[in-house]
Amino acid sequence: MSDIETTTVNDAKYHALSRAGDFELSIDATGSDGPTPNEVLVADYASCFSFACRAGANRQLDIDLGKIETEAEADLDDSDDLAAIRFHLHVEADLDDDEIADVIELGEEICHVHAAVKESLQAEIELTPDAF
């Protein structure tokens, strides 16, 4: 038995509806009826990384990051494959340089998507404290 099961239906052209549990996600390779697969991957990576930073800061540093807003950017190569990803996290907490480094390191250690992507595509990360 698998730990994760999803179903994706593509009836025509380049639009698909994916179901994960009780949730449905509309994905469109052209970007006209939903986000593209690359956009979904970058958003998923940014979300997972944000959650990992929060969990690591709470559990290992006893820091409440407060609100987190993660801006993600990605570059595509000539084949429209992801070539580079960058994150800039804005957190509510006022952190010093050592805490920033620790939060980013914990995010990299804990984030499941970070562990799953090839090393050359792992995000470059910046964090701005006291952002709100």
C-alpha positions in Angstrom: 0.0 0.0 0.0 1.3 3.5 -0.9 1.6 6.4 1.5 0.3 8.9 -1.0 -2.2 8.2 -3.7 -3.5 10.8 -6.3 -5.6 10.6 -9.4 -5.1 12.8 -12.4 -7.6 13.0 -15.3 -6.6 14.6 -18.6 -9.6 14.5 -21.0 -8.3 16.7 -23.7 -5.5 19.1 -24.7 -3.2 20.1 -21.8 -5.6 20.6 -18.8 -5.8 18.1 -16.0 -7.7 17.7 -12.7 -5.8 16.1 -10.0 -7.3 14.7 -6.8 -5.4 14.2 -3.6 -7.7 13.0 -0.8 -10.7 15.3 -0.7 -8.9 18.1 -2.6 -8.8 18.9 -6.3 -6.2 20.8 -8.2 -6.6 22.2 -11.7 -3.3 22.2 -13.7 -2.9 23.5 -17.3 0.3 23.2 -19.3 -0.6 26.4 -21.1 -1.4 28.4 -18.0 -4.9 29.4 -19.4 -7.1 27.3 -17.1 -4.9 26.9 -14.1 -1.3 27.1 -13.0 1.3 25.2 -15.1 3.0 22.1 -13.7 6.2 24.2 -13.1 4.2 26.9 -11.2 2.6 24.2 -9.1 6.0 22.7 -8.3 7.5 26.0 -7.3 4.5 27.0 -5.2 4.5 23.5 -3.5 8.3 23.8 -2.8 7.8 27.3 -1.3 4.9 26.2 0.9 6.8 23.1 2.2 9.9 25.2 2.8 7.9 27.8 4.8 6.3 25.0 6.9 9.7 23.4 7.5 11.2 26.8 8.7 8.3 27.3 11.0 8.5 23.8 12.4 12.3 23.9 12.9 12.2 27.3 14.5 9.4 26.3 16.9 10.8 22.9 17.8 14.5 23.4 17.9 15.1 27.1 18.4 11.9 27.9 20.5 11.2 30.8 18.1 7.8 31.8 16.8 8.4 33.2 13.3 4.9 34.8 13.2 3.7 35.6 9.7 5.8 34.2 6.9 5.5 35.3 3.3 7.6 33.5 0.8 8.3 35.0 -2.6 9.4 32.4 -5.1 11.1 32.9 -8.5 12.1 30.3 -11.0 14.0 30.4 -14.3 13.2 28.1 -17.2 15.7 26.8 -19.7 15.2 26.6 -23.5 13.1 23.4 -23.1 10.9 25.1 -20.4 12.4 22.9 -17.7 13.1 24.5 -14.3 16.7 25.7 -14.3 16.9 27.7 -11.0 14.7 28.5 -8.0 15.0 31.3 -5.5 13.1 32.0 -2.3 12.9 35.2 -0.3 11.2 34.7 3.0 9.8 37.6 4.9 9.1 36.7 8.6 7.5 38.7 11.3 10.0 37.7 14.0 13.0 39.9 14.6 16.0 37.6 14.1 19.7 38.1 14.3 22.1 36.8 11.6 22.8 33.5 13.5 19.0 32.8 13.9 18.4 33.6 10.2 21.1 31.1 9.2 19.7 28.5 11.7 16.1 28.9 10.4 17.3 28.5 6.7 19.4 25.5 7.6 16.5 23.8 9.5 14.2 24.5 6.5 16.7 22.8 4.2 16.9 19.8 6.6 13.2 19.4 7.2 11.6 20.4 3.8 10.5 17.2 2.0 10.4 18.9 -1.4 13.9 20.3 -0.9 15.1 16.7 -0.2 13.3 15.5 -3.3 14.6 17.9 -6.0 18.0 17.5 -7.5 20.7 19.4 -5.8 21.3 21.7 -8.8 17.6 22.9 -8.6 17.4 23.4 -4.8 16.3 27.0 -4.1 18.7 29.9 -3.3 17.2 31.4 -0.1 17.1 34.8 1.5 15.2 35.7 4.7 14.2 39.1 5.9 13.4 39.3 9.6 11.1 41.8 11.3 9.2 42.2 8.0 5.7 43.0 9.3 
